[in-house]
Amino acid sequence: MTKLLRLIILIMTIVIVISGCGYNNENVKVPILMYHHLVTQENIKNNPDLAKNGSVISVEKFTEQMKYLHENSFNTITLQELTNFIEGKTQLPPKPVVLTFDDGYESNYTLAYPVLKKYNHKATINIVVRSTEKPIAGGLPHLTWEQMREMQESGLISIQSHTYDLHKYLPVNKSGKKKPAVVSPIWLKDAEREETQEEYQKRLQEDFSRSKNVIENKLGTKVNVLCFPYGVYNDTALEIADGLGYEIYLTIKKGYNTASTSLKELYRFGIAEKTPREEFIEIVSGKY
């Protein structure tokens, strides 16, 4: 056997061994963290009830968490990278974590974004488009298109859909019982009747389509993620969204995402001020 042939065999053996040292795709557990609104600890000091709100976290605590990910070699990945993994197109880096923010509050830009830039962490912000186009007087400020463009141009932030205007409960019968706007025909007060199935489907289609089109036109980006308000949906909503080009669906169900997880139902862990540090570490380490 020639020296060249021996060298070739040695190189091939090394490549095979190295490839085999990678972790088994089936054993990979990817946590998606769900954040909402950020405040300062001074805000919480002045309003202690904020600390009990499951949708609020202080920028100080958020910074500690992002620093922990950085110092412990976690890799923040995008939802598209997670999708490619689930579809068997690629492997993921060690210790993958996905960061998401729901609703599109301005605090995502003023408080979270500087921290994400500092540690070079990627994140997805799911916006309720109407809250940007027609802000509610007296409500929490939401992101502007200029702020979203700046974040998107950094390469760290993806802007996706949380519907156009379905993040609310609406009456579903004459007595006023309410349900999330996505999951049921609503009561039409002026007509004194319930929406027909056709009207219900049209309402969802117009909203999902409007949200996707507005974001894509304003930011020049592909929108293929639909984050369902309150994490609820049904087969009708999925079918309509699929037909419009959505591919990835976020819920609020707790759990890890693996190679066998359906893109129709990605799991997430809610993170807030009341989340203990030990619990956060357990979640991102795959031990929760």
N, C-alpha and C positions, 0 to 999 in steps of 0.2 A: 504493500500500500504506500503510495507516494505521500510526501509531506503535505502537499497541497490538498489531497483527498482527506487526509487526517484532519487538517485545519478546517475544511468545509464541514466535516462531520461534527467536529467540536463546536463550531459556531451554531450549527443547526440544533445541536443538543442543548446549548445554552439558551437559545431562543425558545425552545419547547419548555424547558424548565421554568424560565421567567414567566412565560405565558401561563403556565400552570399554577404559578404562585398567586395569581390574582384571585380575588374572592369570588365565590360562586354567586352568580346573579340572583339565584333564588334566596340567598341569605341576606341580600341588601335590604335594609329597612330605611325608607326615606321619610323623615318628618317634614310636614309643611306647617310652618308657624303662621298663625293668623293674628295680626295686629289691627288696631283701628285708629284711635285718636291718641295723640301724645300731649302731655302737659308738663309743667315743671313741678318739682317737689314743693316749691313755694305755693303753687296753685293748690296742691293737695293739702298743704298746711292750712290754707285759708278756707278750704272746702273739703273736710275729711271724708265726705261721702264719695268723693271721686276715687278714693282708694278701694272702695267696695264695688266700683263699676267694672264689669267684665270687659268693657270696651275701651278702657283707659289705662295708659301706662305712663309713668314719668320718664322724661328723657334721660334722667340720671340712671334709672334702672335699665332702660333700653340700652344705654351706652355700656353698662356693665355686661349685659348679655352679649352684645356684639363684640366686645373686647374678649369675652370668654371664648367665643367661636374662633376669633382670630388667633388668640394665644394657644389654643388647643388644636390647631390645624384642621378645623372644620372647613368644608368647601361649600359655599353657597352656590347653588345651581339655579338655572331658570326652569320655568315650567315646561318649556320646549325641550330642554335637555332631559328632564324627567320623562317626558313623553317619548322621546327617542329611545330611552332606556327601556320603557315598558313595551315599546313596539319591537324591541330586539335589535335596534339599529346601532346601539353603542353601549359601552360600559360607562359607569360613573366613577368619578374620583373618590378616594377614600373619604369617609365621614361626610356624606352629602346632606345638605339642609336646604330647604326652600323657604324663602321669606315672602309673605304676602301681607298687604294692607287693604282693608275693605273700606268702602264708602268714598274715599278720595278727599279726606280732610286736608286743609292747608297745612296742618301741623306735620303732615308727612313730608312736606317740603322744608318748612322752617326748622323743624326739630329732628326728624328722622334722617333726612337726606344728608346733612353734613356728617352724621355719624357713619352712614353707609359709605360715603365717599372716603372717609378717614381709613376705614378698614377694607375698602374695596369689595364690599358685599353687594351681591345682586339681589333685586327684589321686584315683585310685581305689585302694582297698585290697581285695584279694581274700583273703577269710579261709577257712581250713579250720575249719568251724564246731565240730567236735568238740574242737579245741584250746582253744576258749574255754569250752565247756560242761564238758569233762572234761580239764583240763590234765594233761599227763604229769609225774609227779613227777621233779624233777631236770632237766626240759627247760627250754628258753628260755621265759620268760613270754610269754603272748599277750594280746592286747587283751581288755578287759572290755567288756560291753555299755554300761556307763556311759561309758567312754572313747569308744566308737564313736558313741554318741548325741551327745556333746559335739562331736566333730569333724564329724559330719553336719550338726548344727544351724548350724555356721559357714557352710554353703553351699559350702565348698571341697572337702569330702571325700565321696565316694560309697563305700558298702560293698557289695561284690558277692561272688559265690561262687567258691570254689576247691575245691568239693565239700564234703560233710559229713565224710567220713572215708575218702577214696580216695587221699590223698596218701601212697602207700606202695607197695612192691613186695610181691607175694604169690606163693606157690608155684603153679605151673601144671601140675605133674606129680608123680608119686610120687617122683622122684629129687630133688625140691626146687628145680628151676630156677625162678627168679622173673622176673616181668614187672610193669610198672606195673598197678595194680589196675583201671584203666579199660579197658584194651585187650584183655583176654582172659578167658575162663572160667578159674576158679581150681581148685586141687586141694582137694577136701573130705576132709580127713584122717580124720575120724571115719567117713565113709561109704566111704572108700578109693576114690574115683572123682572124675572131673572134673565140674564143673558142667555141666548141660545148657544149651543155648542159651537156653531159657526162664528158667532160674534166673539165668543171667548177665544177661539183660535186666532181670529183676526187681530184681536187686541194684543195677544202675545206676539204674533208675527210682526206687527207694526212696531212694537216696542223693541224687541230684540234686534230687528233690522235697523231701526233708527239709531240705536245705541252704537251698533257696529259701524254703520256708515259715517256717523258724525265723528267718532274717534279716528277712523281711518282717514277721513278727509282733512281733519284738523291737524293730525300728527303724522300722516303719511306712513302709518305702520299697519301691520297685519293684526287684526283682532280675531283670535280663534279661541279665547278663553271666556267662558260665561260663569260668573260667580253668582249662584242663586241666592237672592235675599233670604235671610234667615235659614239658609241651607236646605230649603224645601223645594220640591219639584215633583213632576209626574211624567208619565210616558208622553203625554201630549206636548209638554214643554220641551222635552228632549227631542222629539221628532221634529218639531218646528225649528228648534235651534240647529239641529243637524242639517236641515235643509237650507239654512242660511249660511252655512260654512263654519259654525262653531265646532270645535273638536275636543275641547278640554273643559271639564265641568268640576267646579269646586263646591264641596259641601262643608258643613261644620261638624260632621261626624268625627269623633276622635279615632285615631288609629294611624298606623304606618302604611306607607305605600310601598309595594313590592313589584317585582316583575310581573306578577299575576293580577295586579290591581286594575280595575276597569277605568278607562279615561272618562267614563260617564259618571264616576263617583270617586273623586279623589278626596282622601281624608285629611283633616287638619287638626292641629292643637291650638286652641285659643290661649293667647298669652296676654296677661294684664298685670297691673300693679300688684294685685293680690296673689300672683303666681310665685310661690317660694323659689328661691334660688336652687334648692336641692331638686325640686320638681322640674325646673327648666333643664338642669343638667341631665336628669334621668331621661327626659323627653328627647333631647338632641342626641343622647348617647344610645338611644334605642332600647332603653331599659325600663320604660314607663309601663 
